[in-house]
Amino acid sequence: MTVETLDKLQRRVTVTVPKAAVQTEINARLKNLSRTLRLPGFRPGKVPMSMVTQRYAPSVEMEVLQDKIGNAFYDVASGARLRVAGMPQFSPKTEGVDADVMAFDATFEVYPDVQIPDLSSQTIERVTATVDDAAIDRTVDVLRKQRTEFVPRGEAAANGQTSEGLEVQDGDQVTVDFEGRIDGTAFDGGKAEGFSFVQGEGRMLPEFEAATKGLQAGQSKIFELHFPEDYQGRAVAGKTAQFTLKVTKVEWPLLPAVDADFAKALGVVDGDVQRLRDDIRNNLQREVKSRLTQRNKLAVMEVLQKAVPVDLPSALVQNEINELMASARQDLAERGMKDADKAPLPPELFKEQAERRVRLGLIVSELVKQHELQPKPEQLRSYVEELAASYEQPEELIRWYYADQERLAQAEAIVMENNVTDFVFAQAQTTEKELSFDELMGQK
């Protein structure tokens, strides 16, 4: 069997199937069909064979040909040890073909031979970070703010704590009535009663917060507000409105004390504050490890895709484009877009990302094969246990993963990528960069 090379990855072979074998199979399938076929005027199994053949022979012949040709191609590809990428394209062949066979040219692509170069000349930056006490303190503050109680200004909290002054200050929860007009005319969204926001959080436009600050409950103010040119694409964008504002309530924030009650509210049964801080540290360390792993993995993948030349099978790239487009449409549908399945999404938008994913997939696969980087059972178990550690009942999550092969396969893929990352770092030259906790978490 001759395998023609048409391009770097494109090949062509001729496959043949005996006409007699095709006809025998067609007859057998038509006969089986006739046994169960139901047509008006005939009892089941009593439809004349001539009628069955007349109606169904073309479609049955197509099915048989597809099966026979597909099997023949598989035999040829296996015999020639071809790693076929994507589906072959078949076209009938008539020249030089024996009368008793049917012949088809199969055009297809093969997987490239990926040559991994010496990686010792590559330099990769590995980022590190630690969880310090300041990070824990900030996390505690966030948890306190999430449990803020608001107390009317001028009144004391249940613990006897009071605040200074009656005027609106940053951090206060303010309840207002307001009405805005442009050239004396009201506009949609420009009026509200009993509207609440926290002063200084930036939820309101700066002019609105500036007008509110310093007022007391019961006081009013008239001010002008200029809407930004890009204001949510609404009709008021770029226009100036005159607002009438009345403050109906001003409440100051009371943050809970970091004590036993606070710890218990966060799941520490005995109320031990130090145990709460330890739990926070453990959770932050898990998050830091996860983010460091992801960033370092991306750095390795970036080096690999630049250092390893790979010819990409167009069939694999197209399959990846199709998957990315389907994912994009699903995302649009989940966002509430009507007819998301008909949204105009040019394939070119996804080509670069698809090529990157195919390229990295081929490179990683070759590294795994060459250096036996498949995840070991104990590695997989450790990874799943680490994922489950932050849950109240970790054993349930572990069982959930191991109960479904698809979920477990996703975990295996991540562990395999981690193995590749560790291997490449061990081969390449590495520089280290220490990130602060805030830098890693994207807060700076």
C-alpha positions as CSV (number, residue, x, y, z in Angstrom):
1,M,0.0,0.0,0.0
2,T,1.5,3.3,-1.1
3,V,1.1,6.4,1.1
4,E,1.5,9.6,-0.8
5,T,2.9,12.7,0.9
6,L,1.0,15.7,-0.4
7,D,2.3,18.3,2.1
8,K,4.1,18.4,5.4
9,L,1.3,16.6,7.2
10,Q,-1.1,15.7,4.4
11,R,-1.2,12.2,3.1
12,R,-3.2,10.2,0.6
13,V,-3.9,6.5,0.2
14,T,-6.2,4.4,-1.9
15,V,-8.6,2.0,-0.2
16,T,-10.6,-0.7,-1.9
17,V,-13.6,-2.8,-1.0
18,P,-15.0,-5.8,-2.9
19,K,-18.2,-5.0,-4.7
20,A,-19.5,-8.5,-3.8
21,A,-18.9,-7.9,-0.1
22,V,-20.7,-4.5,-0.3
23,Q,-23.7,-6.1,-2.1
24,T,-23.9,-9.0,0.3
25,E,-24.0,-6.6,3.3
26,I,-26.6,-4.4,1.6
27,N,-28.8,-7.5,1.0
28,A,-28.4,-8.7,4.6
29,R,-29.3,-5.3,6.0
30,L,-32.4,-4.9,3.8
31,K,-33.5,-8.3,4.8
32,N,-33.2,-7.5,8.5
33,L,-35.1,-4.2,7.9
34,S,-37.9,-6.0,6.1
35,R,-38.6,-8.2,9.2
36,T,-39.6,-5.2,11.4
37,L,-40.6,-2.6,8.8
38,R,-44.1,-1.2,9.2
39,L,-45.9,0.3,6.2
40,P,-49.6,1.2,5.7
41,G,-51.5,-1.7,4.4
42,F,-49.0,-4.4,5.4
43,R,-48.5,-6.4,8.5
44,P,-45.1,-6.1,10.2
45,G,-42.6,-8.3,8.4
46,K,-44.9,-8.7,5.4
47,V,-43.7,-5.8,3.2
48,P,-42.7,-7.1,-0.2
49,M,-38.9,-7.2,-0.6
50,S,-39.1,-5.4,-3.9
51,M,-40.8,-2.5,-2.1
52,V,-38.2,-2.5,0.7
53,T,-35.4,-2.4,-1.8
54,Q,-37.0,0.3,-3.9
55,R,-37.5,2.6,-0.9
56,Y,-34.4,1.9,1.3
57,A,-31.7,0.5,-0.9
58,P,-30.0,4.0,-1.6
59,S,-29.7,4.9,2.1
60,V,-28.6,1.4,3.2
61,E,-26.0,1.3,0.4
62,M,-24.6,4.6,1.7
63,E,-24.4,3.3,5.2
64,V,-22.7,0.1,4.1
65,L,-20.2,2.0,2.0
66,Q,-19.3,4.3,4.9
67,D,-18.8,1.3,7.1
68,K,-16.8,-0.7,4.6
69,I,-14.6,2.3,3.5
70,G,-14.1,3.4,7.1
71,N,-13.0,-0.1,8.1
72,A,-10.7,-0.4,5.1
73,F,-9.1,2.9,5.9
74,Y,-8.6,1.9,9.5
75,D,-6.8,-1.3,8.4
76,V,-4.6,0.6,6.0
77,A,-3.7,3.3,8.6
78,S,-3.0,0.7,11.3
79,G,-0.9,-1.4,9.0
80,A,1.2,1.7,7.9
81,R,1.3,2.9,11.6
82,L,-0.1,6.2,10.6
83,R,-1.2,8.6,13.4
84,V,-4.3,10.1,11.7
85,A,-5.3,13.6,12.8
86,G,-9.0,14.4,12.2
87,M,-11.3,12.7,9.7
88,P,-10.2,11.6,6.2
89,Q,-11.9,12.9,3.1
90,F,-12.9,10.2,0.6
91,S,-13.4,10.6,-3.1
92,P,-14.2,7.9,-5.7
93,K,-11.4,6.6,-7.9
94,T,-12.1,4.9,-11.2
95,E,-8.8,4.9,-13.2
96,G,-6.7,1.7,-12.9
97,V,-9.3,0.0,-10.7
98,D,-10.3,-3.6,-11.1
99,A,-13.9,-4.2,-12.1
100,D,-14.7,-6.3,-9.0
101,V,-13.8,-3.6,-6.4
102,M,-14.8,-0.1,-5.5
103,A,-11.9,2.3,-4.8
104,F,-11.6,5.6,-3.0
105,D,-8.8,8.0,-2.4
106,A,-8.5,9.0,1.2
107,T,-6.9,12.3,1.9
108,F,-6.0,13.0,5.5
109,E,-3.5,14.6,7.9
110,V,-1.1,12.9,10.3
111,Y,0.2,14.0,13.7
112,P,3.6,15.8,13.4
113,D,6.7,14.4,14.9
114,V,7.4,16.8,17.8
115,Q,11.1,17.2,18.5
116,I,11.8,18.6,22.0
117,P,15.0,20.6,21.9
118,D,17.5,20.9,24.8
119,L,15.7,23.1,27.3
120,S,18.7,24.0,29.4
121,S,19.3,27.2,27.3
122,Q,15.8,28.4,28.2
123,T,15.3,30.9,31.0
124,I,12.0,30.9,32.9
125,E,10.9,33.2,35.8
126,R,9.4,31.4,38.7
127,V,7.3,33.5,41.0
128,T,7.0,32.9,44.7
129,A,5.0,34.5,47.5
130,T,4.3,33.9,51.2
131,V,1.3,34.5,53.5
132,D,2.4,37.0,56.2
133,D,0.5,38.3,59.3
134,A,-0.5,41.4,57.4
135,A,-2.3,39.4,54.8
136,I,-4.2,37.6,57.6
137,D,-5.0,40.9,59.3
138,R,-6.4,42.3,56.0
139,T,-8.5,39.1,55.5
140,V,-9.9,39.5,59.0
141,D,-10.8,43.1,58.3
142,V,-12.6,42.0,55.1
143,L,-14.6,39.4,57.1
144,R,-15.4,42.1,59.7
145,K,-16.6,44.5,57.0
146,Q,-18.8,41.7,55.6
147,R,-20.5,41.5,59.0
148,T,-20.9,45.3,59.4
149,E,-23.9,46.5,61.4
150,F,-25.1,50.0,60.7
151,V,-26.3,52.2,63.5
152,P,-28.2,55.5,63.1
153,R,-25.9,58.5,63.7
154,G,-26.7,60.1,67.0
155,E,-27.5,56.6,68.6
156,A,-25.3,54.2,70.5
157,A,-24.7,50.6,69.4
158,A,-25.8,47.7,71.6
159,N,-22.2,47.6,73.0
160,G,-22.4,51.2,74.0
161,Q,-20.1,52.5,71.2
162,T,-21.0,55.8,69.7
163,S,-19.8,57.9,66.7
164,E,-18.9,61.5,66.4
165,G,-21.2,63.9,64.6
166,L,-24.4,63.5,62.7
167,E,-23.0,64.3,59.2
168,V,-22.5,61.8,56.4
169,Q,-18.9,60.4,56.5
170,D,-17.1,57.9,54.3
171,G,-18.2,54.4,55.3
172,D,-21.7,55.5,56.3
173,Q,-24.8,53.9,54.9
174,V,-26.9,56.7,53.5
175,T,-30.6,56.5,52.6
176,V,-31.8,59.2,50.2
177,D,-34.6,60.4,48.0
178,F,-33.5,62.1,44.8
179,E,-34.9,63.4,41.5
180,G,-32.9,64.6,38.5
181,R,-33.9,66.7,35.6
182,I,-32.2,67.6,32.3
183,D,-33.4,71.0,31.0
184,G,-36.3,70.8,33.4
185,T,-37.4,67.4,32.1
186,A,-37.3,64.1,34.2
187,F,-35.5,61.1,32.7
188,D,-35.6,57.4,33.2
189,G,-33.6,56.2,36.3
190,G,-33.3,59.8,37.6
191,K,-35.7,59.4,40.5
192,A,-35.8,57.2,43.5
193,E,-37.0,57.1,47.1
194,G,-35.5,55.2,50.0
195,F,-32.3,54.5,48.0
196,S,-29.4,53.3,50.0
197,F,-25.6,53.2,49.3
198,V,-22.4,53.2,51.3
199,Q,-20.6,56.6,51.1
200,G,-17.1,56.4,49.6
201,E,-17.4,53.0,47.9
202,G,-17.7,54.5,44.5
203,R,-21.1,53.1,43.7
204,M,-22.4,56.6,42.9
205,L,-20.9,59.1,40.6
206,P,-18.3,61.4,42.3
207,E,-20.6,64.6,42.2
208,F,-23.4,62.6,43.9
209,E,-21.2,61.5,46.7
210,A,-19.6,64.9,47.1
211,A,-23.1,66.5,47.4
212,T,-24.1,63.9,50.0
213,K,-21.0,64.1,52.2
214,G,-21.5,66.4,55.2
215,L,-25.3,66.4,55.1
216,Q,-27.4,65.2,58.1
217,A,-30.6,63.2,58.1
218,G,-33.5,65.5,57.1
219,Q,-31.3,67.9,55.1
220,S,-31.6,68.6,51.4
221,K,-29.4,69.9,48.6
222,I,-29.7,70.9,45.0
223,F,-26.6,70.3,42.8
224,E,-25.5,69.7,39.2
225,L,-24.2,66.4,38.0
226,H,-22.5,65.8,34.6
227,F,-22.9,62.3,33.3
228,P,-19.7,60.9,31.6
229,E,-19.6,60.5,27.9
230,D,-19.5,56.7,28.2
231,Y,-22.1,56.5,30.9
232,Q,-23.6,53.0,30.4
233,G,-24.6,53.9,26.9
234,R,-27.7,55.6,28.2
235,A,-29.5,58.6,26.7
236,V,-28.1,60.9,29.5
237,A,-24.5,60.2,28.6
238,G,-22.5,63.5,28.3
239,K,-25.4,65.6,29.6
240,T,-25.7,67.7,32.8
241,A,-28.6,67.2,35.1
242,Q,-29.9,69.2,38.1
243,F,-30.6,66.9,41.1
244,T,-32.7,67.5,44.2
245,L,-31.4,65.4,47.0
246,K,-32.8,64.7,50.5
247,V,-31.0,62.6,53.1
248,T,-33.5,60.5,55.1
249,K,-31.2,58.4,57.1
250,V,-27.5,58.3,58.0
251,E,-26.0,55.2,59.7
252,W,-22.5,54.7,60.9
253,P,-20.7,51.3,60.5
254,L,-20.1,49.1,63.5
255,L,-17.6,46.4,62.8
256,P,-17.7,43.3,65.1
257,A,-14.9,42.8,67.6
258,V,-12.5,40.0,66.8
259,D,-13.5,37.9,69.7
260,A,-15.0,34.4,70.5
261,D,-18.4,35.3,69.1
262,F,-16.8,36.5,65.9
263,A,-14.8,33.3,65.6
264,K,-17.9,31.1,66.3
265,A,-19.8,33.0,63.6
266,L,-17.1,31.9,61.2
267,G,-17.3,28.3,62.1
268,V,-14.7,28.0,64.9
269,V,-16.8,26.0,67.4
270,D,-14.9,26.8,70.5
271,G,-14.4,30.5,69.6
272,D,-10.6,30.3,69.6
273,V,-9.5,33.4,67.8
274,Q,-6.0,32.0,67.2
275,R,-7.6,28.9,65.6
276,L,-9.6,31.3,63.4
277,R,-6.3,33.0,62.3
278,D,-4.7,29.6,61.7
279,D,-7.7,28.5,59.5
280,I,-7.4,31.8,57.5
281,R,-3.7,31.2,57.1
282,N,-4.2,27.7,55.8
283,N,-6.9,28.8,53.4
284,L,-4.7,31.7,52.1
285,Q,-1.7,29.4,51.7
286,R,-3.9,27.0,49.6
287,E,-5.0,29.9,47.4
288,V,-1.4,31.3,47.1
289,K,-0.2,27.8,46.1
290,S,-2.9,27.5,43.5
291,R,-2.2,30.9,42.0
292,L,1.6,30.4,42.0
293,T,1.1,27.0,40.3
294,Q,-1.1,28.6,37.6
295,R,1.3,31.5,36.9
296,N,4.4,29.4,36.8
297,K,2.6,26.9,34.5
298,L,1.7,29.7,32.1
299,A,5.3,30.8,32.1
300,V,6.5,27.3,31.2
301,M,3.8,27.0,28.5
302,E,4.9,30.3,27.0
303,V,8.5,29.1,26.8
304,L,7.5,25.7,25.3
305,Q,5.4,27.1,22.6
306,K,8.2,29.5,21.5
307,A,11.0,26.9,21.9
308,V,9.4,23.9,20.2
309,P,8.6,24.2,16.5
310,V,5.4,22.2,15.6
311,D,3.5,21.8,12.3
312,L,-0.2,22.0,13.2
313,P,-2.7,19.7,11.6
314,S,-5.4,22.0,10.2
315,A,-8.1,19.4,11.2
316,L,-7.1,19.7,14.9
317,V,-7.1,23.5,14.7
318,Q,-10.5,23.6,13.1
319,N,-11.9,21.2,15.8
320,E,-10.5,23.5,18.5
321,I,-12.0,26.6,16.8
322,N,-15.4,24.9,16.7
323,E,-15.1,24.1,20.5
324,L,-14.1,27.7,21.3
325,M,-17.0,29.0,19.2
326,A,-19.5,26.7,20.9
327,S,-18.2,27.8,24.3
328,A,-18.5,31.4,23.4
329,R,-22.1,30.9,22.2
330,Q,-22.9,29.1,25.4
331,D,-21.4,32.0,27.4
332,L,-23.5,34.5,25.5
333,A,-26.6,32.4,26.1
334,E,-25.9,32.3,29.8
335,R,-25.6,36.1,29.8
336,G,-29.1,36.3,28.5
337,M,-28.4,37.0,24.8
338,K,-31.3,35.9,22.6
339,D,-30.4,33.6,19.6
340,A,-26.9,33.2,20.9
341,D,-26.5,30.2,18.6
342,K,-27.0,32.5,15.6
343,A,-24.6,35.3,16.8
344,P,-22.0,36.2,14.1
345,L,-18.7,34.8,15.4
346,P,-16.0,34.8,12.7
347,P,-13.8,31.8,13.1
348,E,-10.8,34.0,12.6
349,L,-11.4,35.5,16.1
350,F,-10.5,32.1,17.6
351,K,-7.8,30.9,15.3
352,E,-4.8,32.2,17.3
353,Q,-6.1,30.8,20.6
354,A,-6.9,27.5,18.9
355,E,-3.5,27.2,17.3
356,R,-1.9,27.9,20.7
357,R,-4.0,25.2,22.4
358,V,-3.3,22.6,19.7
359,R,0.5,23.4,19.7
360,L,0.8,23.1,23.5
361,G,-1.3,20.0,23.5
362,L,1.1,18.3,21.1
363,I,4.2,19.5,22.9
364,V,2.9,18.5,26.4
365,S,1.8,15.1,25.0
366,E,5.3,14.4,23.7
367,L,7.0,15.5,26.9
368,V,4.7,13.2,28.9
369,K,5.4,10.3,26.6
370,Q,9.1,10.8,26.5
371,H,9.7,11.3,30.2
372,E,6.8,9.3,31.7
373,L,5.2,12.3,33.3
374,Q,1.7,10.7,33.6
375,P,0.1,11.4,37.0
376,K,0.7,8.6,39.5
377,P,-2.2,7.5,41.6
378,E,-0.7,9.0,44.8
379,Q,-0.2,12.3,43.0
380,L,-3.8,12.3,41.9
381,R,-5.1,11.4,45.3
382,S,-3.0,14.2,46.9
383,Y,-4.3,16.8,44.5
384,V,-7.9,15.8,45.1
385,E,-7.4,15.8,48.9
386,E,-5.9,19.3,48.7
387,L,-8.9,20.5,46.7
388,A,-11.2,19.0,49.3
389,A,-9.3,20.4,52.4
390,S,-11.1,23.7,52.4
391,Y,-14.6,22.0,52.5
392,E,-16.4,21.2,55.7
393,Q,-16.8,17.6,54.7
394,P,-13.7,16.9,52.5
395,E,-14.4,13.1,52.2
396,E,-17.6,13.9,50.3
397,L,-15.8,15.9,47.7
398,I,-13.1,13.2,47.4
399,R,-15.8,10.6,46.8
400,W,-17.5,13.0,44.3
401,Y,-14.4,13.2,42.2
402,Y,-13.7,9.4,42.3
403,A,-17.3,8.6,41.4
404,D,-17.1,10.1,38.0
405,Q,-14.4,9.2,35.4
406,E,-14.8,12.5,33.5
407,R,-14.2,14.6,36.7
408,L,-11.3,12.4,37.6
409,A,-9.9,12.8,34.1
410,Q,-10.0,16.6,34.5
411,A,-8.0,16.3,37.7
412,E,-5.5,14.0,36.0
413,A,-5.0,16.5,33.2
414,I,-4.1,19.2,35.7
415,V,-1.7,17.0,37.7
416,M,-0.1,16.0,34.4
417,E,0.4,19.6,33.4
418,N,1.9,20.2,36.9
419,N,4.4,17.4,36.3
420,V,5.3,18.9,33.0
421,T,5.8,22.3,34.6
422,D,8.1,20.8,37.3
423,F,10.1,18.9,34.7
424,V,10.7,21.9,32.5
425,F,11.7,24.0,35.5
426,A,14.2,21.3,36.4
427,Q,15.7,21.4,32.9
428,A,15.7,25.1,32.2
429,Q,17.6,28.0,33.8
430,T,15.3,29.5,36.5
431,T,15.2,33.0,37.9
432,E,13.0,33.7,41.0
433,K,10.8,36.7,41.6
434,E,9.2,37.2,45.0
435,L,5.8,38.7,44.8
436,S,4.0,40.3,47.7
437,F,0.7,38.7,48.7
438,D,-1.3,41.7,47.3
439,E,0.6,41.5,44.0
440,L,-0.2,37.9,43.6
441,M,-3.8,38.3,44.5
442,G,-4.2,41.2,42.0
443,Q,-4.7,43.9,44.6
444,K,-1.8,46.0,43.4
